[in-house]
């Protein structure tokens, strides 16, 4: 399951890079560009501010709602808890990935609206989206631990790591002392 989630999120991230390649042809200046009409012209400051604000807002939104899961009650059988945990991990990953990708998708529309720096408008939006993907969507140790903590908030055991075929997390150096 973990490999499948990683492939799905990786494919979504790769799509953003392929879209940058495609847009480099679509948003390229015409055959006779005027001075200052290059592919790598800087967008207006308000465009960059809007993309950055959208990235911050989505980071907060994903942090608030992207890791919500049903709590596993104490005494829940391992197979039931594992199934619930796996479903919560899968749906949460897809939700976080979709929210992360939305900055890049909005920047595509914005790239066709702005008159200056249209290509870099998308590139900046894609970079913000990729950062959100890395922090919130890619199923690494951080996202797995946050999902597991949400599942186990009422004292039940989620068995998520068992379902993902992962070892139990090692305690940190401070906890080992």
N, C-alpha and C positions, 0 to 999 in steps of 0.2 A: 504494500500500500504506500509506503513512504517513497519508494522509487517512482511510483505512478504520480504522486503529488509533486515530486520534484521535477519530473518531466513536464507535467502540465504547466507549472509555474515557469520553468525554464523556456518552454515554447512561447509563453506569453511575453516573456522578457525579450526573446529573440525577435518576436514580431515587431517590437518597438525599434529594433536596430534595422530590420528589413524595411520598415516604413520610412526610416531616415534615408535609406538608399533610394527608395522609390521617389520620395519627395524631393531629393536633390535634382532629379530630372524634371519634375513637374514645376517646382518653384524656381528653377534656374531662370536667369534673365534671358530675354529674347536674343535673336541673332545680332542685334545692334544695340547693346546695352548703353544707357546713358551713364555719364560719370556718377559714381556712388551707387550704382545698381548691381553690386556683386552678390554672389550667393552667400557670402559670409558677412554681409552688412549687419551691424548691431541693431537689434530692435530698440524701440523707444523705451525709456525707463519705466513707464507705466505698465508696459507689457511684462517686463521682467518682474516688477513688483506684484502684478496680478498672479503670475505663475507661482512665485514664491509664496504668496498669501494662500493660494489654493493648496500648495504642498503642505504648509503648516496646518491649515484647517483640516485637510485629510489625515494628516498624522494624528491630530487630536481625535478626530472622528473614529479612525481605525482603533486607536488605543481605547476609546470608550466603548465601542460596540463590536469591534472585530474579534474579540476574544471571549465574548459571552457564550456560555455553554450551559446545558442543563446540569445541575449538580448531581453527582452520584451519591445516593443515600448509603449510609453505613449498612453493611450486611448484604449488599447487592451481589448476586452471584457473579463470578469472574467473567463468564461468557456473556452475560447481559451487559455488565459494566464495560467490557471490552468492545462490544458491538456499538454501544451508545457512544463511547469515547472515540472510536474510529469514525463514526458518522459525524460527530461534532468536529473532529479535526479536519475532515474532508470538507465539510460545508464552510467551516470558518476560514480555511485556506482559500477557497474559491471566493468567498466574500471579500477577504482582505486583498486578494489579487485584483478583483474587479475594481475595488475602490482605488487601489494603487494605480491602475492603468488609466483611470479617468482623467488625470491631469494631462497625460499625453494625448488622449483623444480630444480633449477640449483644446489643446494647443494646435492640433491639426486644423480645427475650424478657425481658430484665431490666426493661424498662419495665412489663411486665404482672405482674411479681413484686413489685416494690417498692410500698410503700404511699404514699410521699411523693415528689413530684417526678418522677412517671413520664414526663411529656412531656419535661422537660428532661433526663432520663436518655437518651432517644433523641437529642435535639438535641446533647448533648455527645458521644455516641458517633458520630453522623454527622459532627460537626466534626472529630473525630480521624481518621475514615476519609477525609474529604475532604483533610485535610492529608497523609495517607499517599499518596493518589492523586496529589496535586500533586508530591510529592517523588519517588515511585517509579514510578507507573504511567503517567502521561501521557507520551506519547512526545515529549519535548522534547529539547533539546540534551544535557542532563545524562544522561538515560537512554540516549540513542543512543550517546554517548561511552563510557559504562560498558559497554554491550553490545559495542561495537566493540573496546574494550580486552580484554574477556574472549575474544572471538573470535580476536584477533590475539596472544594471549599466548605462542604458540610461534613467532612470527616470520612467519606467513603473512599475506597481505592478504585481508581479509574482503569487500571491495567492497560493504559494507553501504550506505554513503552513495550509491553508484552506483544500487543497487536502490531506495533511498528517494528518488532524484532530488534529492539534497542536495549543495551544494558542499562541498569539503574545509573542515575547520574552520580558521579564521584563528588563527595563533599569538597568544598573549597579549602584552601590552605588554612584559613582561620578556623574553620570548623574542625579540621584534623587535629589542631593543637589541643 
